[in-house]
Amino acid sequence: MCDLHAFIPSPPLIHCDNMSSIALGSNAVFHSKIKSLETDYHFVRERVQKGGLELRYIPTKEQTADIMTKGLHGPQFNSHFGKLRLGKPSCV
């Protein structure tokens, strides 16, 4: 966002339902064990360490992003759809 000259008062928050991913992104101790991982993991870890990004655990059932990536059952789909404030789902 600095390249776009946009001010963000606090670091962006990424909700994650995988504790291992949060540990890899937050803890430099694991660095020697993950050297073979893709560049994006290293990018996220670097941003977290510099304070430019925050990772927080969220239970899988509360992960709203799943509506974009998984086939969900009706009640869970409706719950996430409502959280996104897109109106009423047409499949109801």
C-alpha positions in Angstrom: 0.0 0.0 0.0 3.0 2.3 0.5 3.6 2.1 -3.3 0.1 3.4 -3.8 0.7 6.1 -1.2 -2.3 4.8 0.8 -2.2 5.1 4.6 -3.5 2.1 6.6 -3.8 2.9 10.4 -3.3 -0.8 11.4 -1.8 -3.8 9.7 -4.2 -5.9 7.5 -5.6 -8.9 9.4 -5.6 -12.3 7.8 -7.9 -14.9 9.3 -6.5 -18.5 9.1 -8.0 -21.8 10.2 -4.6 -23.6 10.2 -2.5 -23.2 13.3 0.6 -24.6 11.5 0.4 -21.8 8.9 0.1 -19.2 11.6 3.1 -20.7 13.4 5.2 -20.7 10.2 4.1 -17.2 9.4 4.8 -15.8 12.8 7.8 -17.7 14.2 11.3 -17.3 12.8 12.5 -20.4 14.6 10.9 -22.6 11.9 12.7 -20.8 9.1 15.5 -23.4 8.7 12.8 -26.1 8.4 10.8 -24.4 5.6 13.5 -23.2 3.2 12.0 -25.5 0.5 8.5 -23.9 0.8 7.2 -21.5 -1.8 8.2 -17.8 -1.9 4.8 -16.7 -0.7 5.3 -18.3 2.8 8.5 -16.4 3.2 6.9 -13.2 2.0 4.1 -13.5 4.6 6.5 -14.4 7.4 8.7 -11.3 6.5 5.6 -9.0 6.6 4.4 -10.4 9.9 7.8 -9.9 11.5 8.0 -6.3 10.3 4.5 -5.6 11.6 2.9 -5.0 8.3 0.6 -8.0 8.5 -1.3 -9.8 11.3 -2.4 -13.4 11.3 -5.2 -14.6 13.6 -6.8 -18.0 14.1 -10.4 -18.4 13.3 -12.3 -21.7 13.6 -13.1 -23.5 10.3 -16.8 -23.1 10.7 -16.4 -19.3 11.0 -14.1 -19.0 7.9 -16.2 -16.8 5.6 -13.7 -17.2 2.7 -14.8 -20.9 2.4 -17.9 -19.7 0.5 -15.6 -18.8 -2.3 -13.6 -22.0 -2.3 -15.7 -24.9 -1.1 -19.1 -26.4 -1.6 -21.0 -25.7 1.7 -24.2 -27.1 3.1 -27.2 -24.8 3.1 -27.1 -23.4 6.7 -23.4 -22.8 6.6 -23.6 -21.2 3.1 -26.5 -19.0 4.2 -24.5 -17.9 7.3 -21.4 -16.9 5.3 -23.5 -15.3 2.6 -25.2 -13.1 5.2 -21.8 -12.1 6.7 -20.7 -10.8 3.2 -23.9 -8.7 3.1 -24.7 -9.7 -0.5 -28.5 -9.9 0.2 -30.5 -13.1 0.3 -29.1 -16.2 -1.5 -31.2 -17.1 -4.5 -31.0 -20.9 -3.7 -33.0 -20.5 -0.4 
